[in-house]
């Protein structure tokens, strides 16, 4: 048999690095502004959301792995590492928020600064737009796209929290919203890691459809 006649599985089409790097730059800028807003406005939620955005950079690093014969194995190992890191970040956010919530000593943040969470939403939606085309053929981009869109719910939490603080002065809203971020990140990361442990690398492709 002619070796040249043997059919090999097609590799995923190449995605220009600038697509991922643009999303990373926008996400990093949004996170930086949220950090400044957290310091100026005293919002733990903005700090948690900024860390959440920074965690996305690990996901983007996975997406930059070149398409090649070892591509899927490289993505698999990198995804496991990134999710483990995200789980650690989520635990840190959750512990800090829970301690603040239990202590009840934190001053209510300035509601206007919490509106900076809209920058996080803007980064999510822009990234979703940039990933829409590659998501049609690459499961890793489909998974990232789904995560970016679902993150919009966190911005809704921030906006409702800002309104509650403005109307009622509830100090617990800020750490409670931060705890919600930590729990969301933790559940997302741990669920995917357990799925990977249970069914192997196919877990990533299956997860991108949920």
Backbone as JSON, one array per atom type, in Angstrom:
{
  "sequence": "XXXXXXXXXXXXXXXXXXXXXXXXXXXXXXXXXXXXXXXXXXXXXXXXXXXXXXXXXXXXXXXXXXXXXXXXXXXXXXXXXXXXXXXXXXXXXXXXXXXXXXXXXXXXXXXXXXXXXXXXXXXXXXXXXXXXXXXXXXXXXXXXXXXXXXXXXXXXXXXXXXXXXXXXXXXXXXXXXXXXXXXXXXXXXXXXXXXXXXXXXXXXXXXXXX",
  "N": [[0.86, -1.2, 0.0], [0.53, 2.18, -0.83], [2.18, 4.56, 1.12], [1.53, 7.2, 0.91], [-1.08, 7.16, 0.33], [-2.48, 6.66, 2.57], [-4.95, 7.78, 4.72], [-5.0, 10.44, 6.96], [-6.3, 11.7, 10.05], [-7.8, 14.84, 9.8], [-6.2, 17.85, 10.91], [-7.2, 20.3, 13.35], [-8.33, 23.38, 11.99], [-6.05, 26.14, 11.58], [-5.93, 28.82, 13.86], [-5.56, 32.26, 13.8], [-3.07, 33.66, 15.89], [-3.45, 36.3, 16.7], [-6.14, 36.62, 17.14], [-6.7, 35.35, 19.6], [-4.83, 36.7, 21.2], [-5.75, 39.32, 21.06], [-8.18, 39.1, 22.41], [-7.12, 38.41, 24.89], [-5.69, 40.74, 25.58], [-7.74, 42.66, 25.78], [-9.22, 41.55, 27.87], [-7.33, 41.61, 29.95], [-6.96, 44.37, 30.25], [-9.53, 45.15, 31.12], [-9.58, 43.79, 33.56], [-7.52, 45.12, 34.91], [-8.56, 47.72, 35.2], [-10.74, 47.12, 36.83], [-9.41, 46.31, 39.14], [-8.25, 48.73, 39.98], [-10.62, 50.15, 40.42], [-11.62, 48.6, 42.5], [-9.84, 49.15, 44.58], [-10.17, 51.93, 44.86], [-12.93, 52.14, 45.3], [-13.48, 50.33, 47.29], [-14.49, 47.74, 46.87], [-14.9, 44.37, 47.25], [-15.98, 42.61, 45.5], [-15.25, 43.56, 42.93], [-12.52, 43.02, 42.98], [-12.58, 40.23, 43.09], [-13.85, 39.69, 40.65], [-11.96, 40.7, 38.9], [-9.82, 38.91, 39.35], [-11.07, 36.67, 38.4], [-11.27, 37.33, 35.68], [-8.54, 37.4, 35.07], [-7.97, 34.72, 35.37], [-9.0, 33.79, 33.02], [-6.97, 34.21, 31.24], [-5.32, 32.03, 31.4], [-6.89, 30.14, 30.12], [-6.88, 31.23, 27.57], [-4.2, 30.86, 26.95], [-4.11, 28.11, 26.57], [-5.59, 27.96, 24.24], [-3.81, 28.96, 22.41], [-2.1, 26.98, 21.71], [-0.44, 25.44, 19.08], [-2.0, 23.95, 16.17], [-1.41, 20.61, 15.57], [-0.02, 17.28, 15.24], [0.26, 16.53, 17.88], [-1.49, 18.15, 19.09], [-4.04, 17.79, 20.41], [-3.33, 16.3, 22.67], [-1.61, 18.08, 23.91], [-3.38, 20.22, 24.44], [-5.06, 18.9, 26.2], [-3.43, 18.33, 28.5], [-2.67, 20.95, 29.16], [-5.16, 22.1, 29.68], [-5.97, 20.7, 31.95], [-4.06, 21.64, 33.8], [-4.65, 24.41, 33.82], [-7.31, 24.44, 34.75], [-6.94, 23.38, 37.3], [-5.47, 25.47, 38.44], [-7.39, 27.51, 38.29], [-9.26, 26.46, 40.06], [-7.87, 26.73, 42.47], [-7.66, 29.53, 42.62], [-10.38, 30.13, 42.8], [-10.96, 28.98, 45.28], [-9.45, 30.65, 46.94], [-10.76, 33.14, 46.55], [-13.3, 32.46, 47.51], [-12.8, 31.81, 50.26], [-11.79, 34.25, 51.28], [-14.02, 35.94, 50.8], [-15.98, 34.66, 52.34], [-14.92, 34.95, 54.92], [-15.0, 37.75, 55.21], [-17.71, 38.13, 55.01], [-18.63, 36.78, 57.27], [-17.4, 38.25, 59.29], [-18.48, 40.8, 59.01], [-17.6, 43.42, 59.07], [-16.75, 45.0, 57.02], [-16.91, 48.03, 55.21], [-19.61, 49.3, 53.27], [-19.19, 49.24, 49.76], [-18.67, 51.89, 47.33], [-21.42, 52.26, 45.31], [-21.27, 53.14, 42.62], [-18.75, 52.45, 41.7], [-18.94, 49.72, 41.49], [-20.2, 49.43, 39.12], [-18.23, 49.23, 37.3], [-17.93, 46.63, 36.72], [-19.22, 46.23, 34.4], [-17.29, 46.5, 32.48], [-16.04, 44.08, 32.58], [-18.09, 42.5, 31.55], [-18.16, 43.57, 28.99], [-15.65, 42.71, 28.06], [-16.09, 39.95, 28.1], [-18.16, 39.68, 26.16], [-16.91, 40.71, 23.89], [-14.82, 38.91, 23.55], [-16.35, 36.61, 23.1], [-17.42, 37.28, 20.61], [-15.07, 37.36, 19.06], [-14.33, 34.71, 19.17], [-16.33, 33.35, 17.9], [-16.25, 32.41, 15.18], [-13.94, 30.54, 15.06], [-14.98, 28.76, 16.92], [-16.76, 27.2, 15.59], [-15.42, 25.07, 14.5], [-13.51, 24.2, 16.32], [-13.31, 22.52, 19.31], [-12.21, 23.48, 21.67], [-12.4, 26.23, 21.49], [-15.16, 26.43, 21.37], [-15.86, 25.65, 23.95], [-14.62, 27.68, 25.44], [-16.02, 29.88, 24.46], [-18.64, 29.33, 25.35], [-18.24, 29.53, 28.09], [-17.5, 32.23, 28.36], [-19.89, 33.54, 27.64], [-21.66, 32.63, 29.61], [-20.61, 33.86, 31.79], [-21.69, 36.35, 31.85], [-23.79, 36.42, 33.61], [-22.67, 36.95, 36.05], [-22.11, 39.65, 35.96], [-24.67, 40.68, 36.01], [-25.3, 40.04, 38.63], [-23.58, 41.79, 39.94], [-24.64, 44.3, 39.19], [-27.23, 44.22, 40.27], [-26.48, 43.98, 42.92], [-25.14, 46.44, 43.31], [-27.3, 48.18, 43.1], [-28.82, 47.38, 45.31], [-27.09, 48.09, 47.39], [-27.01, 50.84, 47.03], [-29.7, 51.54, 47.52], [-30.38, 50.39, 50.0], [-28.11, 50.22, 51.54], [-26.82, 47.83, 52.19], [-24.22, 46.12, 53.51], [-23.38, 43.52, 53.32], [-23.8, 42.63, 50.77], [-21.7, 42.98, 48.92], [-19.44, 41.22, 49.73], [-20.96, 38.87, 49.57], [-21.61, 38.68, 46.86], [-19.05, 38.35, 45.89], [-18.44, 35.88, 46.98], [-20.21, 34.37, 45.5], [-18.98, 34.48, 42.98], [-16.61, 33.06, 43.53], [-17.67, 30.53, 44.15], [-18.94, 29.9, 41.75], [-16.76, 29.78, 39.93], [-15.29, 27.73, 41.15], [-17.04, 25.48, 41.1], [-17.37, 25.2, 38.34], [-14.69, 24.63, 37.45], [-13.97, 22.33, 39.0], [-16.0, 20.55, 38.3], [-15.44, 20.07, 35.56], [-12.87, 18.97, 35.79], [-13.39, 16.59, 37.22], [-15.02, 15.36, 35.37], [-13.19, 14.98, 33.3], [-11.49, 13.16, 34.58], [-13.18, 11.01, 34.76], [-14.06, 10.24, 32.13], [-11.96, 10.7, 30.41], [-9.9, 12.37, 27.81], [-11.96, 12.94, 26.0], [-13.79, 14.33, 27.42], [-13.5, 17.09, 27.23], [-14.34, 17.78, 24.64], [-17.0, 16.9, 24.77], [-17.94, 18.53, 26.82], [-17.97, 21.0, 25.66], [-20.32, 21.21, 24.38], [-22.22, 21.75, 26.23]],
  "CA": [[0.0, 0.0, 0.0], [1.29, 3.42, -0.9], [2.01, 5.34, 2.35], [0.92, 8.51, 0.65], [-2.52, 7.0, 0.15], [-3.1, 6.49, 3.87], [-5.63, 8.99, 5.15], [-4.78, 10.83, 8.35], [-7.35, 12.59, 10.53], [-7.45, 16.25, 9.59], [-5.93, 18.64, 12.1], [-8.08, 21.46, 13.45], [-7.81, 24.52, 11.22], [-5.25, 27.08, 12.34], [-6.57, 30.07, 14.27], [-4.52, 33.27, 13.95], [-2.81, 34.01, 17.29], [-3.92, 37.65, 17.04], [-7.51, 36.52, 17.65], [-6.62, 35.05, 21.03], [-4.06, 37.75, 21.87], [-6.63, 40.48, 21.17], [-9.1, 38.81, 23.52], [-6.34, 38.45, 26.13], [-5.37, 42.13, 25.89], [-8.99, 43.31, 26.23], [-9.55, 40.98, 29.19], [-6.36, 42.11, 30.92], [-7.26, 45.8, 30.48], [-10.74, 45.2, 31.94], [-9.21, 43.35, 34.9], [-6.71, 46.18, 35.53], [-9.47, 48.8, 35.6], [-11.51, 46.64, 37.97], [-8.54, 46.33, 40.32], [-8.19, 50.13, 40.41], [-11.93, 50.47, 40.98], [-11.75, 47.91, 43.78], [-9.06, 49.9, 45.58], [-10.78, 53.25, 45.06], [-14.31, 52.05, 45.77], [-13.6, 49.4, 48.41], [-15.35, 46.62, 46.5], [-14.29, 43.04, 47.17], [-16.53, 41.98, 44.3], [-14.44, 43.92, 41.77], [-11.26, 42.27, 43.07], [-12.88, 38.85, 42.72], [-14.14, 39.64, 39.22], [-10.68, 40.91, 38.22], [-9.12, 37.64, 39.41], [-11.8, 35.8, 37.48], [-10.84, 37.67, 34.32], [-7.15, 36.97, 34.91], [-8.0, 33.26, 35.18], [-9.28, 33.53, 31.61], [-5.72, 34.25, 30.48], [-4.85, 30.66, 31.32], [-7.67, 29.49, 29.07], [-6.38, 31.74, 26.29], [-2.91, 30.23, 26.69], [-4.41, 26.79, 26.01], [-6.07, 28.14, 22.87], [-2.7, 29.35, 21.55], [-1.32, 25.8, 21.35], [-0.58, 25.26, 17.63], [-2.61, 22.73, 15.67], [-0.42, 19.65, 15.08], [-0.39, 15.91, 15.61], [0.21, 16.43, 19.34], [-2.31, 19.27, 19.54], [-5.08, 17.4, 21.38], [-2.68, 15.91, 23.93], [-1.12, 19.32, 24.53], [-4.55, 20.92, 24.98], [-5.56, 18.13, 27.34], [-2.57, 18.57, 29.66], [-2.74, 22.37, 29.53], [-6.48, 22.35, 30.24], [-5.96, 20.18, 33.32], [-3.29, 22.58, 34.61], [-5.38, 25.68, 33.95], [-8.47, 24.24, 35.61], [-6.44, 23.23, 38.67], [-5.15, 26.81, 38.9], [-8.66, 28.21, 38.48], [-9.86, 25.94, 41.3], [-7.14, 27.34, 43.58], [-8.09, 30.93, 42.65], [-11.76, 30.13, 43.29], [-10.91, 28.71, 46.71], [-8.98, 31.88, 47.59], [-11.85, 34.12, 46.51], [-14.37, 32.0, 48.39], [-12.39, 31.91, 51.66], [-11.74, 35.67, 51.62], [-15.38, 36.47, 50.83], [-16.69, 34.06, 53.48], [-14.4, 35.58, 56.14], [-15.54, 39.11, 55.28], [-19.16, 38.02, 55.23], [-18.83, 36.37, 58.65], [-16.96, 39.32, 60.18], [-19.46, 41.88, 58.9], [-17.0, 44.71, 59.43], [-16.39, 45.75, 55.82], [-17.8, 49.12, 54.82], [-20.26, 49.12, 51.97], [-18.46, 49.93, 48.69], [-19.41, 52.9, 46.59], [-22.13, 51.53, 44.24], [-20.88, 53.55, 41.27], [-17.55, 51.72, 41.3], [-19.32, 48.36, 41.12], [-20.63, 49.44, 37.72], [-17.07, 48.89, 36.47], [-18.09, 45.23, 36.31], [-19.67, 46.26, 33.0], [-16.11, 46.3, 31.64], [-15.87, 42.63, 32.5], [-19.09, 42.02, 30.6], [-17.7, 43.97, 27.66], [-14.56, 41.81, 27.68], [-16.71, 38.65, 27.81], [-18.9, 39.71, 24.9], [-15.95, 40.91, 22.8], [-14.15, 37.62, 23.37], [-17.31, 35.71, 22.48], [-17.49, 37.67, 19.2], [-13.82, 36.95, 18.4], [-14.24, 33.25, 19.14], [-17.51, 32.76, 17.25], [-15.87, 31.66, 13.98], [-13.18, 29.32, 15.36], [-15.78, 27.84, 17.73], [-17.52, 26.31, 14.71], [-14.62, 23.89, 14.15], [-12.58, 23.84, 17.39], [-14.05, 22.32, 20.56], [-11.64, 24.29, 22.74], [-12.98, 27.57, 21.35], [-16.57, 26.33, 21.74], [-15.92, 25.63, 25.41], [-14.28, 29.03, 25.92], [-17.13, 30.76, 24.09], [-19.75, 29.06, 26.26], [-17.89, 30.06, 29.41], [-17.55, 33.69, 28.3], [-21.28, 33.97, 27.62], [-22.29, 32.35, 30.9], [-20.07, 34.81, 32.78], [-22.51, 37.55, 31.89], [-24.66, 36.37, 34.78], [-21.96, 37.55, 37.18], [-22.28, 41.09, 35.84], [-26.02, 40.96, 36.5], [-25.19, 40.0, 40.1], [-22.93, 43.04, 40.36], [-25.55, 45.42, 38.99], [-28.27, 44.1, 41.29], [-25.83, 44.28, 44.19], [-24.91, 47.88, 43.38], [-28.6, 48.81, 43.35], [-29.2, 47.07, 46.69], [-26.25, 48.91, 48.27], [-27.44, 52.23, 46.89], [-31.03, 51.74, 48.1], [-30.53, 49.92, 51.38], [-26.85, 50.26, 52.27], [-26.48, 46.5, 52.68], [-22.79, 45.89, 53.39], [-23.1, 42.11, 53.05], [-24.0, 42.3, 49.36], [-20.41, 42.93, 48.21], [-18.77, 39.93, 49.93], [-21.82, 37.77, 49.11], [-21.42, 38.59, 45.41], [-17.71, 37.79, 45.69], [-18.56, 34.46, 47.28], [-20.88, 33.77, 44.35], [-17.96, 34.3, 41.94], [-15.74, 31.96, 43.93], [-18.4, 29.27, 44.03], [-19.16, 29.66, 40.32], [-15.5, 29.34, 39.34], [-14.92, 26.45, 41.73], [-17.92, 24.43, 40.57], [-17.04, 25.03, 36.91], [-13.41, 23.97, 37.3], [-13.99, 20.99, 39.59], [-16.89, 19.69, 37.5], [-14.73, 19.65, 34.36], [-11.77, 18.08, 36.17], [-13.97, 15.29, 37.56], [-15.48, 14.78, 34.11], [-11.98, 14.52, 32.61], [-11.03, 11.97, 35.29], [-14.13, 9.92, 34.56], [-14.2, 9.75, 30.75], [-10.77, 10.94, 29.62], [-9.83, 13.6, 27.0], [-13.23, 13.22, 25.32], [-14.58, 15.2, 28.29], [-13.45, 18.49, 26.78], [-15.21, 17.92, 23.47], [-18.39, 16.76, 25.21], [-18.3, 19.67, 27.66], [-18.15, 22.2, 24.83], [-21.7, 21.24, 23.88], [-23.11, 21.99, 27.36]],
  "C": [[0.89, 1.24, 0.0], [1.08, 4.24, 0.36], [1.32, 6.66, 2.13], [-0.59, 8.41, 0.54], [-3.25, 6.84, 1.48], [-3.7, 7.81, 4.32], [-5.37, 9.23, 6.63], [-5.91, 11.75, 8.79], [-6.94, 14.04, 10.33], [-7.19, 16.96, 10.91], [-6.91, 19.81, 12.17], [-7.5, 22.63, 12.67], [-7.1, 25.52, 12.12], [-6.06, 28.34, 12.65], [-5.48, 31.11, 14.47], [-4.31, 33.65, 15.41], [-3.37, 35.38, 17.68], [-5.36, 37.63, 17.56], [-7.52, 36.3, 19.15], [-5.91, 36.16, 21.78], [-4.89, 39.03, 22.03], [-7.6, 40.3, 22.32], [-8.37, 38.9, 24.85], [-6.04, 39.89, 26.54], [-6.59, 42.87, 26.42], [-9.35, 42.84, 27.64], [-8.62, 41.52, 30.26], [-6.61, 43.58, 31.25], [-8.5, 45.94, 31.39], [-10.41, 44.82, 33.38], [-8.42, 44.45, 35.63], [-7.59, 47.32, 36.02], [-10.3, 48.38, 36.81], [-10.69, 46.63, 39.24], [-8.44, 47.75, 40.88], [-9.51, 50.53, 41.05], [-12.16, 49.81, 42.32], [-11.03, 48.67, 44.88], [-9.72, 51.23, 45.89], [-12.15, 53.15, 45.69], [-14.52, 51.08, 46.92], [-14.47, 48.2, 48.13], [-14.56, 45.32, 46.4], [-14.76, 42.33, 45.9], [-15.67, 42.3, 43.08], [-13.1, 43.2, 41.79], [-11.48, 40.83, 42.62], [-13.13, 38.72, 41.22], [-12.87, 39.83, 38.41], [-9.86, 39.62, 38.21], [-9.76, 36.62, 38.47], [-11.37, 36.06, 36.05], [-9.41, 37.22, 34.07], [-7.07, 35.46, 34.7], [-8.28, 32.91, 33.72], [-8.0, 33.51, 30.78], [-5.11, 32.85, 30.37], [-5.58, 29.88, 30.23], [-7.18, 29.94, 27.7], [-5.04, 31.11, 25.93], [-3.1, 28.83, 26.09], [-4.82, 26.92, 24.54], [-4.95, 28.48, 21.89], [-1.83, 28.16, 21.15], [-1.53, 25.51, 19.86], [-1.26, 23.94, 17.27], [-1.53, 21.84, 15.06], [-0.85, 18.27, 15.54], [-0.54, 15.76, 17.12], [-0.7, 17.48, 19.95], [-3.3, 18.86, 20.65], [-4.47, 16.99, 22.72], [-2.18, 17.14, 24.67], [-2.26, 20.11, 25.15], [-5.08, 20.23, 26.23], [-4.75, 18.43, 28.6], [-2.66, 20.02, 30.13], [-4.08, 22.69, 30.19], [-6.56, 21.87, 31.69], [-5.23, 21.15, 34.25], [-4.03, 23.88, 34.87], [-6.57, 25.52, 34.9], [-8.07, 24.04, 37.07], [-6.1, 24.6, 39.26], [-6.41, 27.62, 39.17], [-9.34, 27.76, 39.78], [-9.19, 26.55, 42.53], [-7.56, 28.81, 43.75], [-9.51, 31.03, 43.23], [-11.8, 29.9, 44.8], [-10.46, 29.96, 47.48], [-10.05, 32.95, 47.66], [-12.93, 33.74, 47.51], [-14.04, 32.17, 49.86], [-12.38, 33.38, 52.1], [-13.14, 36.27, 51.76], [-16.15, 35.94, 52.05], [-16.22, 34.69, 54.79], [-14.96, 36.99, 56.3], [-17.03, 39.09, 55.59], [-19.45, 37.67, 56.69], [-18.46, 37.5, 59.62], [-17.94, 40.49, 60.18], [-18.93, 43.25, 59.22], [-16.66, 45.58, 58.21], [-17.42, 46.84, 55.54], [-18.41, 48.83, 53.46], [-19.48, 49.87, 50.9], [-19.32, 50.99, 48.03], [-20.09, 52.22, 45.4], [-21.66, 51.89, 42.84], [-19.66, 52.78, 40.79], [-17.89, 50.29, 40.89], [-19.8, 48.28, 39.67], [-19.47, 49.15, 36.77], [-17.1, 47.42, 36.05], [-18.62, 45.14, 34.88], [-18.5, 46.09, 32.04], [-15.82, 44.81, 31.5], [-16.85, 42.02, 31.52], [-18.67, 42.36, 29.18], [-16.58, 43.07, 27.16], [-15.11, 40.43, 27.32], [-17.37, 38.65, 26.44], [-17.96, 39.9, 23.7], [-15.22, 39.61, 22.5], [-15.08, 36.62, 22.69], [-17.43, 36.0, 20.98], [-16.25, 37.18, 18.44], [-13.73, 35.44, 18.23], [-15.37, 32.58, 18.37], [-17.13, 31.92, 16.04], [-15.05, 30.41, 14.3], [-13.97, 28.31, 16.18], [-16.58, 26.87, 16.86], [-16.76, 25.03, 14.4], [-13.69, 23.43, 15.26], [-13.32, 23.72, 18.71], [-13.52, 23.19, 21.67], [-12.2, 25.71, 22.7], [-14.47, 27.54, 21.68], [-16.73, 26.36, 23.25], [-15.64, 27.01, 25.98], [-15.41, 30.01, 25.63], [-18.31, 30.58, 25.04], [-19.48, 29.64, 27.64], [-17.99, 31.58, 29.42], [-18.99, 34.19, 28.36], [-21.97, 33.75, 28.97], [-21.79, 33.29, 31.99], [-20.88, 36.08, 32.86], [-23.44, 37.59, 33.09], [-24.0, 37.02, 35.99], [-22.08, 39.08, 37.15], [-23.66, 41.5, 36.32], [-26.03, 40.97, 38.02], [-24.61, 41.3, 40.61], [-23.89, 44.22, 40.27], [-26.68, 45.4, 40.02], [-27.7, 44.44, 42.66], [-25.59, 45.76, 44.37], [-26.2, 48.62, 43.7], [-29.03, 48.59, 44.8], [-28.39, 47.91, 47.68], [-26.69, 50.36, 48.23], [-28.76, 52.48, 47.61], [-31.08, 51.43, 49.59], [-29.25, 49.96, 52.21], [-26.43, 48.92, 52.83], [-25.0, 46.19, 52.44], [-22.47, 44.46, 52.97], [-23.19, 41.74, 51.57], [-22.67, 42.12, 48.63], [-19.67, 41.62, 48.47], [-19.62, 38.74, 49.49], [-21.68, 37.57, 47.6], [-20.06, 38.0, 45.09], [-17.71, 36.29, 45.95], [-19.23, 33.72, 46.13], [-19.9, 33.53, 43.21], [-17.07, 33.11, 42.26], [-16.41, 30.61, 43.75], [-18.61, 28.9, 42.57], [-17.9, 29.12, 39.66], [-15.13, 27.95, 39.83], [-15.74, 25.3, 41.17], [-17.59, 24.14, 39.11], [-15.75, 24.23, 36.73], [-13.43, 22.54, 37.81], [-14.87, 20.05, 38.79], [-16.17, 19.18, 36.25], [-13.57, 18.71, 34.68], [-12.29, 16.68, 36.5], [-14.46, 14.57, 36.3], [-14.3, 14.22, 33.31], [-11.45, 13.23, 33.25], [-11.9, 10.76, 34.97], [-14.11, 9.37, 33.14], [-13.0, 10.07, 29.85], [-10.84, 12.2, 28.77], [-11.12, 13.95, 26.27], [-14.1, 14.18, 26.13], [-14.61, 16.62, 27.78], [-14.38, 18.7, 25.6], [-16.67, 17.82, 23.86], [-18.84, 17.98, 26.0], [-18.58, 20.9, 26.83], [-19.56, 22.28, 24.26], [-22.7, 21.54, 24.97], [-22.94, 23.4, 27.87]]
}
